[in-house]
């Protein structure tokens, strides 16, 4: 009976964790996007950075919490699984409802960069110093290299945003969320994601 109750509590905590992660990511993306629109950042850049990072914050929270708890398999498989899910399910289901346009810049810049990062991760995982029973590992040096590649991508998107702002100069009038509400949503989203990650792990 005690084991049944403990399993029931674990399932409840897991569901609450998932809910916090989803709602927290939504709040973070809404607040961040509102701030970006207020600064007149192009939609493509918002998608590549704020929305991409916001929707990946649950994975970050789960992976970091799992790594700190010693569950390294969850951290690595979570990243791999979420990328496969995003590419196959998210794009696949979206394409069922409406055709998705792909820009020339995405084909020549973002897609190759994404493939290169996946290959880099595979090489790091196969060549890192291996623990007993494993093929390889990803350590602090590899982590720094991956973070450097992410910073380079951010710099690229900021350059593209600046270029797009100079070319278009569109001054569309739209209802903007207040700055205070945007920042509150960002804060609430970050807290929900943090605790949601703890609950899920």
Secondary structure, 3 states (H helix, E strand, C coil): CHHHHHHHHHHHHHHHHHHHHHHHHHHHHHHHHHHHHHCCCCHHHHHHHHHHHHHHHHHHHHHHHHHHCCCHHHHHHHHHHHHHHHHHHHHHHHHHHCCCCCCHHHHHHHHHHHHHHHHHHHHHHHHCCCCCCCCCCCCHHHHHHHHHHHHHHHHHHHHHHHHHHHHHCCCCCCCCCCHHHHHHHHHHHHHHHHHHHHHHC
